[in-house]
Amino acid sequence: MKQIKPISKVDRIVEVPGSKSLTQRALIAAALADGESRLHGPLASEDTHYTSTALKMMGIEIIGGSETDSSGFWIVKGRGGHIAAPREDIFLGNNGTATRFLTSVAALGAGMFRITGEKRMEERPIKPLMEALGGWGCVIRSIKGTGCPPLEIEATGLAGGKTLLPEGKSSQYLSSLLLVAPYARKEAELEVGGMVPSRPYAEMTLSVMEAFGITASADDTFTRFTVPRGVYSAREYYIEGDASSASYFWASAAVTGGTVTVSNVSVKSLQGDTELVEILARMGCKVDSSSRGITVSGPAELKGVEVDMGNCPDVAPTLAVVASRAKGKTVIRNISHLRIKECDRINAVATELSKLGVKVEELPDSLIIHGRGSGACLEKQVEIETYKDHRIAMCFAVAGLVFPGITITGEECVAKSFPDFWERFEKLY
């Protein structure tokens, strides 16, 4: 259990670990590349360790990639798209990104692959990706018949040509297909049924692919993609700081009326989660972007806003906590995909904020938070449940800065994306 102490105002410059999203995409591209790549500033965490371990099981040599690696760079020796079938099941915990990405990577191999995970991963849908891979000739089945992992893949490579991703639901399905598409036997054409949620993540994937030498094309609606055949080129790749991780520090400035600079996330970031700083500005914060990083200074009184967070859902829980301290109502829309994350984040946020005396309305795809204003305080001790979800733990750490009496249970779950979060968070005091 972690007890959070209130603070009157923060004034700090912080650095956050490398982007989890970029680290996992760069690992896949480097593993499929022809030759040796060096990844600078990768995130060493539980999730990226699952990804690198799985790639090693598929025959890729990786120097680095452990949960505790502090070398500052990893070396990945790609095999030009050759993927070996491991003798054992590939266990990926509750790493949704790796499960979806590596399902497509496994399809490039030859032989039988089994992908498994924790109980929660067995509740997270993957059927749209299975159907799209089936359109490229992949034989894949959900072992329990649920459309979720565990999965069995009879890999013979990908035929390519046209396929349909029947629904967007998660941008990770699209990113997974795009990353492996250059290795199909025919030029790949991919159509997405419906809108793609979290579009910046798919745009990030296209950017990583281009950095490794493959340029895919998309139509104006971002639902039709053409990916040329080819092989990624090995290279040196620099990974920027994680904007999702930075969100907790910017939020700390917002709720305390203080100032925090995150030095290794820039306004030119590839990550859609930097959109949070624009929303904080609408709530009354002062935002400054410079060569020193992105600085957020909180106002005397935050104000409620209405926002569509379909493109940056991972920071919606962070915003909800900030909104609890705002004057007026905040409406967070278009976040239904949060229900299939590490936990049902819409319900988790609503439940835990309610413990703090905050009025919250939970809708199928939205949250409405009736802010208590800057004078709000608790009259009792409250234990926050994390649901084994790293983002719930970290966003409610922010709440503890201004709501006295908060204790967070299961705080070790931050290892998934930010292993030393609590140490860095303590530096705010």
Secondary structure as GFF3:
##gff-version 3
##sequence-region A 1 429
A	DSSP	beta_strand	2	3	.	.	.	ID=ss1
A	DSSP	beta_strand	11	14	.	.	.	ID=ss2
A	DSSP	alpha_helix	20	32	.	.	.	ID=ss3
A	DSSP	beta_strand	34	40	.	.	.	ID=ss4
A	DSSP	alpha_helix	46	57	.	.	.	ID=ss5
A	DSSP	beta_strand	61	63	.	.	.	ID=ss6
A	DSSP	beta_strand	73	79	.	.	.	ID=ss7
A	DSSP	beta_strand	90	91	.	.	.	ID=ss8
A	DSSP	alpha_helix	96	107	.	.	.	ID=ss9
A	DSSP	beta_strand	110	116	.	.	.	ID=ss10
A	DSSP	three_ten_helix	120	123	.	.	.	ID=ss11
A	DSSP	alpha_helix	127	135	.	.	.	ID=ss12
A	DSSP	beta_strand	139	142	.	.	.	ID=ss13
A	DSSP	beta_strand	151	156	.	.	.	ID=ss14
A	DSSP	beta_strand	161	165	.	.	.	ID=ss15
A	DSSP	alpha_helix	171	180	.	.	.	ID=ss16
A	DSSP	three_ten_helix	181	183	.	.	.	ID=ss17
A	DSSP	beta_strand	188	192	.	.	.	ID=ss18
A	DSSP	alpha_helix	199	211	.	.	.	ID=ss19
A	DSSP	beta_strand	217	218	.	.	.	ID=ss20
A	DSSP	beta_strand	224	227	.	.	.	ID=ss21
A	DSSP	beta_strand	236	238	.	.	.	ID=ss22
A	DSSP	alpha_helix	243	256	.	.	.	ID=ss23
A	DSSP	beta_strand	259	262	.	.	.	ID=ss24
A	DSSP	three_ten_helix	272	274	.	.	.	ID=ss25
A	DSSP	alpha_helix	275	282	.	.	.	ID=ss26
A	DSSP	beta_strand	286	290	.	.	.	ID=ss27
A	DSSP	beta_strand	293	297	.	.	.	ID=ss28
A	DSSP	beta_strand	306	308	.	.	.	ID=ss29
A	DSSP	three_ten_helix	313	315	.	.	.	ID=ss30
A	DSSP	alpha_helix	316	323	.	.	.	ID=ss31
A	DSSP	beta_strand	327	333	.	.	.	ID=ss32
A	DSSP	three_ten_helix	336	340	.	.	.	ID=ss33
A	DSSP	alpha_helix	345	355	.	.	.	ID=ss34
A	DSSP	beta_strand	359	363	.	.	.	ID=ss35
A	DSSP	beta_strand	366	372	.	.	.	ID=ss36
A	DSSP	beta_strand	382	384	.	.	.	ID=ss37
A	DSSP	alpha_helix	390	399	.	.	.	ID=ss38
A	DSSP	beta_strand	406	408	.	.	.	ID=ss39
A	DSSP	three_ten_helix	411	416	.	.	.	ID=ss40
A	DSSP	alpha_helix	421	426	.	.	.	ID=ss41
###
